[in-house]
């Protein structure tokens, strides 16, 4: 489903997360109830894949809190298919990441079981050994939103530059190194809860290093020819909060 730009713009303004889950239905219902109570005046987005997988559970909940997300550009579905072909990453993982990127929003992973699904995209993480309160979650989920927003223009512009260099057969190690350095500094935002050991609270996700490794020069040229206007918007540094 493609949405009009006016709808996309309105959703971006109030979106607080793109949901991802591989949970069974009873566990997912519990997580959804928890989220609804804490995001009464903010929106959480459901991708086409989430609605396809859990439609009978999620569609009755669409409304004030949970919103169906559509592609703001008709080429997004084809671009996701190309990413799948080039990287071998699962379609639902690419969808969650790219929708979060184009909607300038964190991913909210429901259940720690979902962490391994994003493994190839993880470039860093925030661990915590604290038992987080509702107040802790609300504060740090808001900080995770700032992480994506503050990185967005810089990281997508960097991705655009990297794709142009890759299409010319040039090295992009400096760009990738700077992305890691910026992520390392960003972890300081979570000083209230971060620890050396514990469970992951937040993952930093980046598709660009995988494309750099697996896509050849001709692949990148074809990608830019077909999707050059859209691809950078799908290649932000994205935070993913684990609930």
ChimeraX attribute file (.defattr): number of C-alpha atoms within 10 A of each C-alpha:
attribute: neighborCount
match mode: 1-to-1
recipient: residues
	/A:1	11
	/A:2	14
	/A:3	14
	/A:4	11
	/A:5	12
	/A:6	9
	/A:7	12
	/A:8	18
	/A:9	13
	/A:10	10
	/A:11	19
	/A:12	16
	/A:13	13
	/A:14	13
	/A:15	21
	/A:16	25
	/A:17	28
	/A:18	28
	/A:19	21
	/A:20	24
	/A:21	23
	/A:22	18
	/A:23	17
	/A:24	10
	/A:25	12
	/A:26	9
	/A:27	13
	/A:28	18
	/A:29	14
	/A:30	11
	/A:31	16
	/A:32	17
	/A:33	10
	/A:34	13
	/A:35	16
	/A:36	17
	/A:37	10
	/A:38	14
	/A:39	15
	/A:40	12
	/A:41	10
	/A:42	16
	/A:43	22
	/A:44	25
	/A:45	28
	/A:46	23
	/A:47	20
	/A:48	18
	/A:49	15
	/A:50	20
	/A:51	15
	/A:52	12
	/A:53	13
	/A:54	16
	/A:55	13
	/A:56	10
	/A:57	15
	/A:58	19
	/A:59	15
	/A:60	9
	/A:61	14
	/A:62	14
	/A:63	10
	/A:64	13
	/A:65	20
	/A:66	25
	/A:67	19
	/A:68	19
	/A:69	21
	/A:70	19
	/A:71	19
	/A:72	20
	/A:73	16
	/A:74	13
	/A:75	15
	/A:76	21
	/A:77	14
	/A:78	12
	/A:79	18
	/A:80	20
	/A:81	15
	/A:82	16
	/A:83	23
	/A:84	17
	/A:85	13
	/A:86	18
	/A:87	16
	/A:88	13
	/A:89	17
	/A:90	15
	/A:91	15
	/A:92	19
	/A:93	19
	/A:94	21
	/A:95	23
	/A:96	25
	/A:97	29
	/A:98	24
	/A:99	27
	/A:100	30
	/A:101	26
	/A:102	23
	/A:103	26
	/A:104	29
	/A:105	30
	/A:106	34
	/A:107	30
	/A:108	25
	/A:109	26
	/A:110	22
	/A:111	17
	/A:112	17
	/A:113	12
	/A:114	18
	/A:115	20
	/A:116	10
	/A:117	17
	/A:118	19
	/A:119	12
	/A:120	14
	/A:121	21
	/A:122	18
	/A:123	17
	/A:124	16
	/A:125	20
	/A:126	22
	/A:127	19
	/A:128	20
	/A:129	14
	/A:130	14
	/A:131	9
	/A:132	12
	/A:133	9
	/A:134	10
	/A:135	10
	/A:136	14
	/A:137	16
	/A:138	14
	/A:139	12
	/A:140	18
	/A:141	23
	/A:142	14
	/A:143	16
	/A:144	28
	/A:145	21
	/A:146	17
	/A:147	22
	/A:148	24
	/A:149	20
	/A:150	14
	/A:151	19
	/A:152	21
	/A:153	16
	/A:154	14
	/A:155	24
	/A:156	21
	/A:157	14
	/A:158	21
	/A:159	26
	/A:160	20
	/A:161	14
	/A:162	23
	/A:163	24
	/A:164	18
	/A:165	15
	/A:166	20
	/A:167	18
	/A:168	13
	/A:169	14
	/A:170	12
	/A:171	12
	/A:172	18
	/A:173	12
	/A:174	9
	/A:175	17
	/A:176	17
	/A:177	12
	/A:178	13
	/A:179	21
	/A:180	16
	/A:181	11
	/A:182	13
	/A:183	20
	/A:184	15
	/A:185	9
	/A:186	15
	/A:187	17
	/A:188	11
	/A:189	14
	/A:190	18
	/A:191	10
	/A:192	11
	/A:193	16
	/A:194	21
	/A:195	15
	/A:196	9
	/A:197	10
	/A:198	12
	/A:199	17
	/A:200	19
	/A:201	25
	/A:202	27
	/A:203	25
	/A:204	25
	/A:205	24
	/A:206	25
	/A:207	23
	/A:208	24
	/A:209	19
	/A:210	16
	/A:211	18
	/A:212	19
	/A:213	10
	/A:214	12
	/A:215	18
	/A:216	15
	/A:217	18
	/A:218	13
	/A:219	16
	/A:220	22
	/A:221	19
	/A:222	14
	/A:223	20
	/A:224	18
	/A:225	10
	/A:226	14
	/A:227	16
	/A:228	16
	/A:229	12
	/A:230	19
	/A:231	23
	/A:232	23
	/A:233	22
	/A:234	26
	/A:235	25
	/A:236	30
	/A:237	31
	/A:238	30
	/A:239	32
	/A:240	30
	/A:241	26
	/A:242	21
	/A:243	17
